[in-house]
Structures are given as C-alpha cells and as structure tokens.
C-alpha cells in the first residue's frame, strides 16, 4: 500500500471523502500490480487501472467543482482548485505509456510517487479548505 486513508484527509463531506478513498484505492491497485514477483507482464492491467484513475479523477473533479458553485465557494479558491485539477489531468494524461511498457518498475515508481504525493498534498492543502468552508457553513445553519 503506497497511500492509506487517514482521518485527517476528511473534508467533512461524505461523498468527497468516499471519492478520495476511491482515488486512493486506484493508486494502491496500480501499486499492487507491481508487487508480484512472478515475471508476468501486467502492462495491460496497469494501463486499464491507470485509465480508470484518469476517468475517475475527471468525474471526481467535476463533482467537486459543481459543489463549489452550489455552495458559493469563493472565486479565488475555486480558480486555484480548478487549475490544480486541470494540471493533474494534463500531467497524468501526458504520461508516456510506451515508456511504462519498456521500463515498468522505474516508470511506475515515479508515477506512483507523483500520484500519491499529489493526492495527499491536494487533499490536505486545498480540499481541506473547501471542507472547512462546508463545515463552517453547516455550523452557521445550526
């Protein structure tokens, strides 16, 4: 397991938290595919999960961005979030899967490091701000 859900990741929104857990599961699934020592080429499986991660990320980001608008999240933080989401999708989509096929262990190590670091920093640094905003908004309504 390369990344594990921690309570500090919670953004005070059940759906966002469940989606973050799914992203973590996909990253760990890619990592798990690299752990076999049976000399079987798992390139196709890795690409399949990798593509699922890209598509699920797009789904998750669009869900978050809809929540920003629905809850009137401030323009500056919304722009930061959307910029980071776009950058992530662009970076992950630009990964050369042919390089992955030729040099799986080193390429995957780099990809997994990027994915886990980016997700952790994004949740703790950016998504938590939105989570705090939602929590404060909810507390004001009580």
C-alpha positions as CSV (number, residue, x, y, z in Angstrom):
1,X,0.0,0.0,0.0
2,X,1.5,3.3,-1.1
3,X,-1.1,5.6,0.4
4,X,-3.6,5.0,3.2
5,X,-6.7,6.9,4.1
6,X,-6.2,8.9,7.3
7,X,-8.9,10.7,9.3
8,X,-7.0,14.0,8.6
9,X,-8.0,13.6,4.9
10,X,-11.6,14.1,5.7
11,X,-13.2,17.1,4.1
12,X,-16.4,16.9,6.1
13,X,-18.4,15.8,3.1
14,X,-19.2,12.1,2.9
15,X,-19.3,12.0,-0.9
16,X,-16.0,13.8,-1.4
17,X,-14.4,11.5,1.3
18,X,-15.7,8.4,-0.5
19,X,-14.4,9.7,-3.8
20,X,-11.0,10.4,-2.3
21,X,-10.9,6.9,-0.9
22,X,-11.7,5.5,-4.4
23,X,-8.7,7.5,-5.8
24,X,-6.5,6.1,-3.1
25,X,-7.7,2.6,-3.9
26,X,-6.9,3.0,-7.6
27,X,-3.4,4.3,-6.8
28,X,-2.9,1.3,-4.4
29,X,-4.3,-1.1,-7.1
30,X,-1.6,0.1,-9.5
31,X,1.0,-0.3,-6.8
32,X,-0.3,-3.8,-6.0
33,X,0.1,-4.8,-9.7
34,X,3.8,-4.0,-9.4
35,X,4.3,-6.2,-6.3
36,X,4.1,-9.6,-8.0
37,X,7.4,-11.4,-8.4
38,X,6.2,-14.0,-11.0
39,X,7.7,-12.3,-14.1
40,X,4.3,-11.9,-15.7
41,X,3.9,-8.8,-17.8
42,X,1.0,-6.8,-16.2
43,X,1.2,-3.9,-18.6
44,X,-2.4,-4.2,-19.8
45,X,-3.7,-4.4,-16.3
46,X,-1.7,-1.4,-15.2
47,X,-2.9,0.6,-18.2
48,X,-6.5,-0.4,-17.5
49,X,-6.4,0.8,-13.9
50,X,-4.3,3.9,-14.9
51,X,-7.0,4.8,-17.4
52,X,-9.7,4.2,-14.8
53,X,-7.8,6.5,-12.4
54,X,-7.8,9.3,-15.1
55,X,-11.5,8.9,-15.8
56,X,-12.4,8.7,-12.1
57,X,-10.3,11.8,-11.4
58,X,-12.2,13.8,-14.0
59,X,-15.5,12.6,-12.5
60,X,-14.4,13.5,-9.0
61,X,-13.1,16.9,-10.0
62,X,-16.3,17.8,-11.9
63,X,-18.3,16.8,-8.8
64,X,-16.1,19.0,-6.5
65,X,-16.4,21.9,-9.0
66,X,-20.2,21.6,-9.1
67,X,-20.2,21.7,-5.3
68,X,-18.1,24.9,-5.3
69,X,-20.8,26.6,-7.4
70,X,-23.6,25.1,-5.5
71,X,-22.3,26.3,-2.1
72,X,-20.9,29.7,-3.3
73,X,-17.3,28.9,-2.6
74,X,-15.1,31.9,-3.1
75,X,-13.8,32.7,-6.6
76,X,-10.1,32.7,-5.7
77,X,-10.1,29.2,-4.1
78,X,-12.4,27.9,-6.9
79,X,-9.9,29.1,-9.5
80,X,-7.0,27.5,-7.6
81,X,-8.9,24.2,-7.3
82,X,-9.9,24.1,-11.0
83,X,-6.3,25.0,-12.0
84,X,-4.9,22.2,-9.9
85,X,-7.5,19.7,-11.2
86,X,-6.7,20.6,-14.9
87,X,-3.0,20.4,-14.2
88,X,-3.3,17.0,-12.7
89,X,-5.4,15.6,-15.5
90,X,-2.9,17.1,-18.1
91,X,0.1,15.7,-16.3
92,X,-1.3,12.2,-15.9
93,X,-2.7,12.2,-19.4
94,X,0.8,13.1,-20.7
95,X,2.5,10.1,-19.1
96,X,4.0,8.0,-21.9
97,X,2.5,4.6,-21.5
98,X,5.0,3.2,-24.1
99,X,7.8,4.2,-21.6
100,X,5.8,2.3,-19.0
101,X,5.8,-0.8,-21.2
102,X,9.5,-0.6,-21.8
103,X,10.6,0.3,-18.3
104,X,7.8,-0.7,-15.9
105,X,9.5,-0.7,-12.5
106,X,11.3,2.7,-12.7
107,X,8.5,4.4,-14.6
108,X,5.8,3.0,-12.2
109,X,7.8,4.0,-9.1
110,X,8.0,7.6,-10.5
111,X,4.3,7.6,-11.4
112,X,3.1,6.2,-8.1
113,X,5.3,8.7,-6.2
114,X,3.8,11.6,-8.2
115,X,0.2,10.3,-7.8
116,X,0.4,9.6,-4.0
117,X,2.3,12.9,-3.3
118,X,0.0,15.0,-5.4
119,X,-3.2,13.5,-4.0
120,X,-2.0,13.8,-0.4
121,X,-0.9,17.4,-0.8
122,X,-4.0,18.3,-2.7
123,X,-6.4,16.9,-0.1
124,X,-4.5,18.3,2.9
125,X,-3.6,21.7,1.3
126,X,-6.5,22.5,-1.0
127,X,-9.5,20.3,-0.5
128,X,-9.4,20.7,3.3
129,X,-10.0,24.5,2.8
130,X,-13.2,23.6,1.0
131,X,-14.1,21.1,3.7
132,X,-13.6,23.8,6.4
133,X,-15.8,26.1,4.3
134,X,-18.5,23.4,4.2
135,X,-18.2,22.7,7.9
136,X,-18.4,26.4,8.9
137,X,-21.4,26.9,6.6
138,X,-23.1,23.9,8.2
139,X,-22.4,25.2,11.7
140,X,-23.8,28.6,10.9
141,X,-27.0,26.9,9.7
142,X,-27.5,25.1,13.0
